[in-house]
């Protein structure tokens, strides 16, 4: 009798609490496809806008042997994921995946899972199905982390071939679908742009779907989307491989039926500059292909960047990062093109984490201020980003949690003791901005120039403070209230 696996997606964008856009449950389509290819029967249940008990009843009707759940801590849907786990604990094996599955020890405590899956999960779920969910029979090439005799993590050590992801019409019978979607996600690339030495997945470079397959996926979704729906070309960094990114852009340009669409993707400032500077083998300048793409489509680009303070690299924890220079400095080429073509580029307002030096933070904001003034028609800001929970890299947490307290790692998973150092002034700056959000314009949306002027003044104050002591910025904030800096 085949294994029956029900996947529950509490974060379905059909839930208005998420982002209000209707799009298919892309998180599980690849996993369901690989499980079915190994003989399993699968069913995907979306939370959507319905009652959680409706989702539980739908899963019960399927009578699964295994229930797979995606979870992220501190999310509004987290409690619903726990309810599903509780409803089927003891009746089916519980498999939990998602960012927190391998970085937060509370996942084990709260969900009491039989397995945790890191990453997207196609290869782990394939290995589990082939082994009939017997941990002793799971492919030895897959990393296993155990405690007290139980396998907790099944982690793919090799990249999944994205050309194997199912096309739209191949997955519609996996879940209760609507006819039209406002947004579809095509997972064109996976991997980590950091390549940090301490991370067990650090050797995995970004793997791309082939340009021809990207075209197939876009075209396969056209019958299921509206003319103005968003096509999200999802990747950790669309231009990590400039040549592959350029091939995809050129391939879309060559398809008349794929023109006039809405596209979205994320890039880093340094890698997009590299892509725009390339020349194709036939002598065509890549910049011309990008300009053609931006001119004939409605495109939104999100800039994701880290402040790569060279002092952090000295510690050796991040020595595989190839671009220690500030990514913001590479934005100019893209912004010039965006301004010319009417393209919008979104930039995270907060460009540092607590590990970054406060001097680098001040330099970042000064440069961001100049760029947004010069290219005001092309840029917009995500001010709410300042409230995101900034955590250490996932690899840091995974090694810290599962490298101690009785956890056993398979030999090819590195366990490196880390002592990340902090510039305490950066942490104090972040805390001050969050604590005085109204004044700094994070929530009420002051004019961008006013917000940046105030943040830069505060950052400069911390730069003048003692790096080794605790700094109280309250009196300086009061000074800024009485004497606001000129934008």
Buried (B, 14 or more C-beta within 10 A) or exposed (E): EEBBBBBBBBBBBBBEEBEEBBBBBBBBBBBBBBBBEBEBBBBBBBBBEBEBEEBBEBBEEBEBBBBBBBBBBEBEBBEBBBBBBBBBBEEBBBBBBBBBBBBBBEBBEBBEBBBBBBBBBBBBBBBBBBBEBEBEEBBEEBBBBBBEEEBBBBBBBEBBEBBEBBBBEEBBEBBEBEEEBBBBBBBBBBBBBBBBBBBBBBBBEBBBBBBEBBBBBBBBBBEBBEEEBBBBBBBBBBBBBBBBBBBBBBBBBEEEEBBEBBBBBBBBBBBBBBBBEBEBEEEEEBBBBBBBBBBBBBBBBBBBBBBBBEBBBEEEBBEBBEBEEBBBBBBBBBBBBBBEBEBBBBBBBBBBBBBBBBBBBBBBBBBBBEBBEEBEEBBBBBBBBBEEEBBBBBBBBBBBBBBEEEBEBBEEBBBBEBEBEEBBBBBBBBEBBEEBBEBBBBEEEBEBBBBBBBBBBBBBBBBEBEBEEEBEBEEBBEEBEEEEBEB
